[in-house]
Amino acid sequence: MGLEEQTIESLDNRCEVCGAELTPEELEDILERGGPVLCAVHADDLVELDDDLTEDDV
C-alpha cells in the first residue's frame, strides 16, 4: 500500500485542543510541519525538543 499525499481537503478542519475551525493558512502550516492539527494559538504553545540536550544542560 502506497502513501497518499495529504491535502488540505483530507485534514480535519478543527483544532485537536479547542475545536476551533481552522483557517486555510493554519491548514497549510499543518501540512508543512506534518501535524498535529492545531489552531494558531495552540500551535504557538508547542515547544520543540532538542534531542542533544542532557539533564545537565537544563
ABEGO torsion letter per residue (X at the ends): XBBBBBBAAABBABBAAAGBBBBAAAAAAAAAAGOBBBBAAAAAABBBBBAABBAAAX
